[in-house]
Amino acid sequence: MAELSGASAPPLLQGSLAENIMLFARLLRATGMPVGTGNVLNAIRAVSLVGIESQQDLHTVLLSQFVTRREQIPVFDQTFALFWRNPKLMEKLMGAMLPTLRSDQNQQPLIRRLGEALSSGNTESSGRDEEQVELQANLSASESEILQSRDFEQMSESELQVAKKMLQNLRLPVKPIQTRRHRACISRAQIDMRRTMQHLLRNSELIPLQFKRRVTRPPEIVVLCDISGSMAQYSRMFLHFMHAMTNNGDRVRSFVFGTRLTNISRYLRNKDVDLALEETAKAVEDWSGGTRIGFCLEQFNRHWSRRVLVQGAVVILLTDGLDRGEGPELGKQMERLSKSCRQLVWLNPLLRYEKFEPRAQGVRTMLPYVDVFRSAHNINSLTELPALLNPSTAQVA
């Protein structure tokens, strides 16, 4: 609202309402929303200009000033409902979480970031936490290298938080592959006989040669992630990596499986990682349970293979392969999956052990059908993915 800052702008709102707006902005900032001083001043001016007759009016005005992206609306709505419902919340904003909020049965469950913002302790402890986070974010080169090579399963909770931020910043540059389609070009790449003959019919005196080149595009990447109990620690980190891949412009389709197959592609397209993983957790019902790799691959081959495995797709399989009792069926589905894609990459956390041997029946059954078999137990192993996925120029989708 640029007009609010002009010479004809009304005087700033005074009193408790203005103080409440400032405290509300602080709470939004604590949840991770980019709320600056200019937003707060514009919000106060907007309330003074529009006038507030109901809580809905206040919600609309503050929404227009504090929210800049669609993904921020759920965070804003829950924070607004929580803050303006309890008038004493501003006194305890940096204190302990209100017991009355927990006892409210009709209240919508808090998202994790809002809960952390309200339970952050007093102002001093909050300041110490911010300093600690800033210190962790500014790791020295040697500490960063150590963390990147550390096994996800051996990381502390604070190290996992830093590792998740590192995964969000990872990029997956995949070289484009040549498709069967052509596009007209000026350079003398390949003669386009069809267009040349069309021009010849229009002008019989000259033969203007027309040229074409193959169209290139990045391959479709399909990720199948095991979320069974044996993969619990790794699957949490893999989901952060899959979210980063999905929101970096890559053509990524994401699936998770334990005892059933679930397509989570649309949930991971949400740019807010907390909201994306929250929606994913609601959609998936078999977290940390058993493993039925053969059954889940059969579901993928039957219902999804023809939809997503197109134009030289690459399949990334994230699992430890610990599946017993489905030997013949598992081998059949792995063979079909291998023939449906251009490249099948299996990332197995068990390869972190130097003396690893494929003794499990599931591993022995799956191994003959994969093109690449590598470990995925730390950040360094995930950064090697581009080298594994970049195809040779001779392959055509």
C-alpha positions as CSV (number, residue, x, y, z in Angstrom):
1,M,0.0,0.0,0.0
2,A,2.3,2.7,-1.3
3,E,-0.3,5.4,-1.0
4,L,-0.3,5.0,2.8
5,S,3.2,6.4,3.1
6,G,2.4,9.6,1.2
7,A,1.9,13.1,2.6
8,S,-1.9,12.6,2.9
9,A,-1.5,9.5,5.1
10,P,-3.5,9.5,8.3
11,P,-1.6,9.7,11.6
12,L,-0.3,6.5,13.1
13,L,-2.7,4.5,15.3
14,Q,-2.0,5.0,19.0
15,G,-2.8,2.9,22.0
16,S,-3.1,-0.8,22.7
17,L,-4.2,-1.8,19.3
18,A,-1.0,-0.5,17.7
19,E,1.0,-2.3,20.4
20,N,-0.8,-5.5,19.7
21,I,-0.1,-5.2,15.9
22,M,3.6,-4.8,16.7
23,L,3.6,-7.8,19.0
24,F,1.6,-9.8,16.4
25,A,4.3,-8.9,13.8
26,R,7.0,-10.1,16.2
27,L,5.1,-13.5,16.5
28,L,4.9,-13.8,12.7
29,R,8.6,-13.0,12.4
30,A,9.3,-15.8,15.0
31,T,7.4,-18.3,12.8
32,G,9.7,-17.5,9.9
33,M,7.6,-15.0,7.9
34,P,9.6,-12.0,6.5
35,V,7.9,-9.2,8.3
36,G,9.9,-5.9,8.5
37,T,9.4,-2.6,10.1
38,G,7.9,-1.1,7.0
39,N,5.3,-3.8,7.0
40,V,4.4,-3.0,10.6
41,L,4.1,0.7,9.9
42,N,2.0,0.1,6.8
43,A,-0.3,-2.2,8.7
44,I,-0.8,0.3,11.5
45,R,-1.6,3.0,8.9
46,A,-3.9,0.7,7.0
47,V,-5.9,0.0,10.2
48,S,-6.1,3.7,10.9
49,L,-7.3,4.4,7.4
50,V,-9.8,1.6,6.9
51,G,-11.2,1.4,10.4
52,I,-12.0,-1.8,12.2
53,E,-15.5,-2.9,12.9
54,S,-15.0,-6.7,13.3
55,Q,-12.2,-9.2,13.7
56,Q,-12.6,-10.2,10.0
57,D,-11.8,-6.6,9.0
58,L,-8.6,-6.7,11.0
59,H,-7.7,-10.1,9.5
60,T,-8.2,-8.8,6.0
61,V,-6.1,-5.6,6.5
62,L,-3.2,-7.4,8.3
63,L,-3.3,-10.1,5.7
64,S,-2.8,-7.6,2.9
65,Q,0.2,-6.1,4.6
66,F,2.1,-9.2,6.1
67,V,1.4,-12.0,3.5
68,T,3.4,-11.9,0.3
69,R,3.1,-15.5,-0.8
70,R,0.2,-17.9,-1.0
71,E,2.2,-20.5,1.1
72,Q,2.3,-18.1,4.0
73,I,-1.5,-17.9,4.4
74,P,-2.0,-21.0,6.6
75,V,0.8,-19.8,8.9
76,F,-0.8,-16.3,9.1
77,D,-4.3,-17.7,9.7
78,Q,-3.4,-19.9,12.6
79,T,-1.2,-17.2,14.1
80,F,-3.9,-14.7,13.8
81,A,-6.5,-17.0,15.4
82,L,-4.2,-17.8,18.2
83,F,-3.0,-14.3,19.0
84,W,-6.2,-12.3,18.8
85,R,-8.4,-14.9,20.6
86,N,-6.5,-14.6,23.9
87,P,-6.0,-11.0,25.0
88,K,-3.3,-11.9,27.5
89,L,-1.2,-13.6,24.9
90,M,0.9,-10.5,24.2
91,E,2.1,-10.6,27.9
92,K,3.3,-14.2,27.5
93,L,4.5,-14.0,23.9
94,M,8.0,-14.9,24.8
95,G,7.1,-16.8,27.9
96,A,5.7,-20.3,28.4
97,M,3.0,-21.7,26.2
98,L,-0.5,-20.8,27.4
99,P,-2.3,-23.8,29.1
100,T,-5.7,-22.4,27.9
101,L,-4.6,-22.9,24.4
102,R,-3.8,-26.5,24.9
103,S,-7.1,-27.1,26.6
104,D,-9.1,-25.6,23.8
105,Q,-10.6,-28.7,22.1
106,N,-12.1,-26.8,19.1
107,Q,-8.8,-25.2,18.1
108,Q,-7.1,-26.3,15.0
109,P,-3.8,-28.1,15.7
110,L,-0.8,-25.7,15.7
111,I,1.8,-26.1,13.0
112,R,5.2,-26.8,14.3
113,R,6.8,-23.4,13.7
114,L,4.1,-21.6,15.6
115,G,4.4,-24.0,18.5
116,E,8.1,-23.5,18.7
117,A,7.7,-19.7,18.5
118,L,5.3,-19.7,21.5
119,S,7.3,-22.2,23.6
120,S,10.7,-20.5,23.1
121,G,11.0,-19.4,26.7
122,N,11.8,-15.9,27.9
123,T,13.5,-13.2,25.9
124,E,16.9,-14.0,27.1
125,S,16.7,-17.7,26.3
126,S,15.2,-16.8,22.9
127,G,18.2,-14.5,22.2
128,R,20.6,-17.3,23.2
129,D,18.8,-19.7,20.9
130,E,19.1,-17.2,18.0
131,E,22.8,-16.8,18.7
132,Q,23.2,-20.6,18.7
133,V,21.3,-21.0,15.4
134,E,23.4,-18.2,13.9
135,L,26.6,-19.9,15.2
136,Q,25.5,-23.2,13.7
137,A,24.6,-21.6,10.4
138,N,28.1,-20.0,10.2
139,L,30.1,-23.2,10.5
140,S,33.7,-23.0,9.6
141,A,34.8,-24.8,6.5
142,S,36.3,-27.8,8.4
143,E,33.2,-28.2,10.6
144,S,30.9,-28.0,7.5
145,E,33.0,-30.7,5.8
146,I,32.8,-32.9,8.9
147,L,29.0,-32.5,9.0
148,Q,28.6,-33.3,5.3
149,S,30.4,-36.5,5.7
150,R,28.7,-37.6,8.9
151,D,26.1,-40.3,8.8
152,F,22.5,-39.1,9.2
153,E,21.9,-41.8,11.8
154,Q,24.8,-40.5,14.0
155,M,23.8,-36.8,14.0
156,S,22.5,-35.0,17.0
157,E,19.2,-33.1,16.8
158,S,20.9,-29.8,16.4
159,E,23.2,-31.3,13.6
160,L,20.1,-32.7,11.9
161,Q,18.5,-29.2,11.8
162,V,21.7,-27.7,10.2
163,A,21.8,-30.7,7.8
164,K,18.2,-30.1,6.7
165,K,19.1,-26.5,5.9
166,M,22.0,-27.7,3.8
167,L,19.8,-30.1,1.9
168,Q,17.4,-27.3,1.1
169,N,20.3,-25.5,-0.6
170,L,21.4,-28.4,-2.7
171,R,20.9,-28.3,-6.4
172,L,20.5,-31.1,-8.8
173,P,21.8,-29.9,-12.2
174,V,20.9,-32.6,-14.7
175,K,22.0,-32.4,-18.3
176,P,19.2,-32.2,-20.8
177,I,18.6,-35.2,-23.1
178,Q,17.7,-35.2,-26.8
179,T,14.1,-35.9,-27.6
180,R,12.7,-37.2,-30.8
181,R,11.2,-33.8,-31.7
182,H,13.0,-31.3,-33.9
183,R,13.0,-27.5,-34.1
184,A,13.9,-25.2,-37.0
185,C,17.3,-23.6,-36.7
186,I,19.6,-21.4,-38.8
187,S,22.8,-23.2,-38.2
188,R,23.7,-26.1,-40.6
189,A,22.9,-28.9,-38.2
190,Q,20.6,-31.3,-40.1
191,I,18.7,-30.8,-43.3
192,D,15.0,-30.6,-42.8
193,M,13.7,-32.3,-46.0
194,R,10.1,-31.7,-45.3
195,R,10.4,-27.9,-44.9
196,T,12.9,-27.8,-47.8
197,M,10.4,-29.4,-50.2
198,Q,7.6,-27.1,-48.9
199,H,9.8,-24.0,-49.8
200,L,10.7,-25.6,-53.1
201,L,7.0,-25.8,-54.1
202,R,6.6,-22.1,-53.5
203,N,9.8,-21.2,-55.4
204,S,10.8,-23.6,-58.1
205,E,13.9,-21.6,-59.2
206,L,15.9,-22.0,-56.0
207,I,16.2,-24.8,-53.5
208,P,16.5,-23.0,-50.1
209,L,17.8,-25.6,-47.7
210,Q,16.0,-25.7,-44.3
211,F,17.7,-27.0,-41.2
212,K,16.5,-28.5,-38.0
213,R,18.0,-29.6,-34.6
214,R,16.8,-32.0,-31.9
215,V,14.9,-30.5,-29.0
216,T,16.6,-31.0,-25.6
217,R,14.9,-31.0,-22.2
218,P,15.8,-32.3,-18.7
219,P,14.7,-35.8,-18.0
220,E,11.8,-36.7,-15.8
221,I,13.1,-37.8,-12.3
222,V,10.9,-40.2,-10.3
223,V,11.9,-40.8,-6.7
224,L,10.6,-43.9,-4.8
225,C,11.5,-43.5,-1.1
226,D,11.2,-46.2,1.5
227,I,9.6,-45.0,4.8
228,S,9.6,-48.3,6.7
229,G,10.9,-48.6,10.2
230,S,14.4,-49.6,9.1
231,M,14.7,-46.4,7.0
232,A,13.1,-44.0,9.6
233,Q,16.1,-41.8,10.2
234,Y,17.1,-41.6,6.6
235,S,13.7,-41.1,5.1
236,R,13.2,-37.9,7.1
237,M,16.3,-36.4,5.5
238,F,15.4,-37.8,2.1
239,L,12.1,-36.0,2.2
240,H,13.9,-32.7,2.7
241,F,16.1,-33.4,-0.2
242,M,13.1,-34.4,-2.4
243,H,11.4,-31.1,-1.4
244,A,14.4,-29.2,-2.5
245,M,14.6,-31.1,-5.8
246,T,10.9,-30.5,-6.5
247,N,11.1,-26.7,-5.9
248,N,14.3,-26.1,-7.8
249,G,12.5,-26.3,-11.2
250,D,13.4,-29.9,-11.8
251,R,10.8,-32.3,-13.3
252,V,10.4,-34.5,-10.2
253,R,7.7,-37.0,-9.2
254,S,7.9,-38.2,-5.7
255,F,6.5,-41.4,-4.1
256,V,6.9,-43.0,-0.7
257,F,6.2,-46.6,0.2
258,G,6.2,-48.9,3.2
259,T,3.3,-51.3,3.0
260,R,1.5,-49.2,0.4
261,L,2.4,-46.7,-2.3
262,T,1.6,-43.0,-1.9
263,N,2.1,-40.2,-4.4
264,I,3.3,-37.1,-2.6
265,S,4.4,-35.0,-5.5
266,R,1.7,-32.3,-5.1
267,Y,2.4,-31.9,-1.4
268,L,6.1,-31.3,-2.0
269,R,5.4,-28.6,-4.5
270,N,4.5,-26.3,-1.6
271,K,7.5,-24.0,-1.3
272,D,7.2,-23.9,2.5
273,V,9.1,-27.0,3.7
274,D,7.2,-27.2,7.0
275,L,3.8,-27.0,5.4
276,A,4.9,-29.5,2.7
277,L,6.0,-32.1,5.2
278,E,3.0,-31.5,7.3
279,E,0.7,-32.3,4.4
280,T,2.8,-35.3,3.5
281,A,2.5,-36.7,7.0
282,K,-1.3,-36.4,6.9
283,A,-1.5,-38.1,3.5
284,V,0.8,-41.1,4.4
285,E,-0.6,-43.8,6.7
286,D,2.3,-46.3,6.9
287,W,5.1,-44.4,8.5
288,S,7.8,-46.5,10.1
289,G,5.9,-49.8,9.6
290,G,6.7,-52.9,7.6
291,T,8.1,-53.1,4.1
292,R,6.4,-54.6,1.0
293,I,8.7,-53.5,-1.8
294,G,7.4,-56.0,-4.3
295,F,3.8,-55.1,-3.8
296,C,4.5,-51.3,-3.9
297,L,6.5,-51.6,-7.1
298,E,3.7,-53.7,-8.6
299,Q,1.3,-50.8,-7.7
300,F,3.6,-48.3,-9.3
301,N,4.1,-50.3,-12.5
302,R,0.4,-50.8,-12.8
303,H,-1.0,-47.4,-12.0
304,W,1.8,-44.8,-12.5
305,S,4.5,-46.2,-14.8
306,R,2.9,-45.1,-18.1
307,R,2.1,-41.7,-16.7
308,V,5.4,-40.6,-15.3
309,L,8.1,-42.8,-17.0
310,V,8.2,-40.8,-20.2
311,Q,10.9,-39.3,-22.4
312,G,13.9,-41.0,-20.8
313,A,12.8,-40.8,-17.2
314,V,15.3,-41.6,-14.4
315,V,14.1,-43.6,-11.4
316,I,15.8,-43.1,-8.0
317,L,15.1,-45.9,-5.6
318,L,15.8,-45.0,-1.9
319,T,15.6,-48.2,0.2
320,D,17.7,-50.6,2.1
321,G,16.2,-53.6,0.2
322,L,15.3,-55.5,3.4
323,D,12.2,-57.2,2.1
324,R,11.7,-61.0,2.6
325,G,9.2,-63.4,1.2
326,E,8.6,-61.6,-2.2
327,G,11.5,-63.0,-4.2
328,P,9.8,-64.0,-7.5
329,E,7.3,-61.1,-7.5
330,L,10.0,-58.6,-6.5
331,G,12.3,-59.7,-9.3
332,K,9.4,-59.5,-11.8
333,Q,8.5,-56.0,-10.8
334,M,12.1,-54.8,-10.7
335,E,12.6,-56.1,-14.3
336,R,9.6,-54.3,-15.5
337,L,10.6,-51.1,-13.8
338,S,14.1,-51.3,-15.2
339,K,12.8,-51.7,-18.8
340,S,10.4,-48.8,-18.4
341,C,13.0,-46.2,-17.5
342,R,16.2,-45.0,-19.1
343,Q,18.2,-45.4,-15.9
344,L,17.5,-47.0,-12.5
345,V,19.6,-45.7,-9.6
346,W,19.4,-47.5,-6.3
347,L,20.7,-45.5,-3.3
348,N,21.1,-47.8,-0.3
349,P,22.2,-46.5,3.2
350,L,23.6,-49.9,4.0
351,L,26.5,-49.3,1.7
352,R,28.0,-47.1,4.3
353,Y,29.5,-50.2,5.8
354,E,32.8,-51.2,4.1
355,K,32.1,-54.9,4.5
356,F,28.6,-54.8,3.1
357,E,27.5,-57.9,1.3
358,P,24.1,-58.4,-0.5
359,R,23.1,-61.4,1.7
360,A,19.4,-60.3,2.2
361,Q,17.0,-62.0,-0.3
362,G,15.5,-58.6,-1.3
363,V,18.9,-57.1,-2.1
364,R,20.0,-60.1,-4.1
365,T,16.8,-60.1,-6.1
366,M,16.8,-56.4,-6.9
367,L,20.5,-55.9,-7.6
368,P,20.7,-57.4,-11.2
369,Y,18.2,-54.9,-12.5
370,V,19.8,-51.6,-11.4
371,D,22.1,-49.5,-13.4
372,V,23.8,-47.6,-10.5
373,F,24.1,-48.9,-6.9
374,R,25.5,-46.3,-4.5
375,S,25.2,-45.3,-0.9
376,A,23.0,-42.5,0.5
377,H,23.8,-42.0,4.1
378,N,25.2,-38.4,4.3
379,I,25.1,-35.1,2.5
380,N,28.2,-35.9,0.4
381,S,26.6,-39.0,-1.0
382,L,23.6,-37.0,-2.1
383,T,25.7,-34.3,-3.8
384,E,27.2,-37.0,-6.0
385,L,23.8,-37.6,-7.6
386,P,24.2,-35.2,-10.6
387,A,27.2,-37.2,-11.8
388,L,25.1,-40.4,-11.6
389,L,22.1,-38.9,-13.4
390,N,23.8,-37.0,-16.2
391,P,23.3,-39.2,-19.3
392,S,25.6,-39.6,-22.3
393,T,24.8,-37.5,-25.4
394,A,24.2,-40.6,-27.4
395,Q,21.0,-41.5,-25.6
396,V,17.7,-40.2,-27.0
397,A,14.4,-40.1,-25.2
